[in-house]
Amino acid sequence: MASGIVAIVGSPNVGKSTLFNRIVGERQAIVHDEAGVTRDRLYAKAEWLTREFQIIDTGGVEVASAPFQVQIRAQVEIAIEEADVIVFVTDGKIGVTPDDRLVTKMLHKSSKPVILVVNKIDDISKVDDVHEFYALGIGDPIAISTAHGIGIGDLLDRIVKLLPDRKVKTYEDAICFSLIGRPNVGKSSLTNAILNQERVIVSSIEGTTRDSIDTPFKRDDKEYVVIDTAGLKKRGKIYESVDKYAAIRALSAIERSDVVLLVIDAEEGINQQDKHVVGYAFEASKAIIIVVNKWDLVAKDEHAMADFTKKIREEFKFLDYAPIVFVSAKNRSRIGNIFPEIDVAYNSYTSRLSTSILNEIIQDAQIMNPTPEFNGGRLKIYYANQATIKPPTFVLFVNNQNYMHFSYLRYLENRLRETFELKGSPIKLILRERK
């Protein structure tokens, strides 16, 4: 469970994205190549000394009226607002710039701990170049080289030291779910419709972050917790229209959820930013349900729902396991249809499968569709077992993992999903060579 958010800020071309990739490291070694996944991910999970945290990359802030500066500054303000620790990256080769001073002004407005990093200090002869950066008044700078990996460990030590020691609120006997989506798709209205429809609401409890509210409630003798995000404090010029960064606000809520509901605006249709918002839930391997809200505003015929479903499946090919529900929060219509899907997705997400039946399915799959030759050999799967749940994770013991073609891995996943009716939940397959 991640224990904080770290934002990387600075002017253009100082090495922010390279630092982001360095810190994320092995966690991103396995890349999702599923069609439809938006690739320019701005946030990821990182780990250092057993501490996990979310890390946010941001665009370069500059004094000049460069293209998209309004949006970039808005994004940086959002990241600063949400972060527990801020890493301010500068360029040791060119020294302090007017852009650095502009970023410094933005940071002085926040009360967040800031780590000043001087990048591109590639050898010991350049270490004295960091002294100039004391003039920014941010504290002792750390000299690093993202190109060569110098000083990254020292930086991570400092980050971990400054991260808050939060106790994460957990609910052992309840299904925790959150609603995410672009601004103005009706998340708050849908949350209210879900809660107002229920007669037994236990209480509203502050979550583990500044911006989340946990509301436990009962429905049909089942315990649920809806994790709602209250949004940003209006400090400075924060533009709610910057849809692309809406997911930044939902990171903690997603992390603490079992099931994530992606809310789409039926009237506006599917937007590229919907993929950005759901991208983190996908990469965090959460159970996902797609909720099409404002269905009352759509001109409908007998084919409308089927046509919209087809569009969703085309745009979200990587979420082919996610059920789709059509609702109207405003009219409180079809809200009850959400809960059966939450229950099914949660049951799939927490499923434990019999080892004997699991191996029988894997062996039958190989007989029906033998593994293809790939990378100079043919894969053989000797044995399989389930390692964990949330999501169901299976270890396949094989002769050589390099012989596994991605299409065959998908075939096995589909066989498991069909056999065990795992709906709404991702499945993880891990290859391990038998010694």
ABEGO torsion letter per residue (X at the ends): XBAEBBBBBEBBGAGAAAAAAAAAEAAAABBBABBGBBABBABBBBBBGGBBBBBBBBBBBBABBBBGAAAAAAAAAAAAAABABBBBBBBAAAEBBAAAAAAAAAAAABABBBBBBBBGBABAAAAAAAAAAAAAGAEBBBBBBAAAGBGAAAAAAAAAAABBBBBBBBBAABBBBBBBEBBGAGAAAAAAAAAAABABBABBBBBABAABBBBBBBBGGBBBBBBBBAEBBBBEBBBAABAAAAAAAAAAAAAABABBBBBBBAAAEBBAAAAAAAAAAAAAGBBBBBBBBGAAABBBBAAAAAAAAAAAAAABAAAAABBBBBBBAAAGBGAAAAAAAAAAAAAAAABBBBAAAAAAAAAAAAAABBBBBBGGBBBBBABBBBABBOBBBBBBBBABAAABBAAAAAAAAAAAAAAAGBBGBBBBBBBBBBX
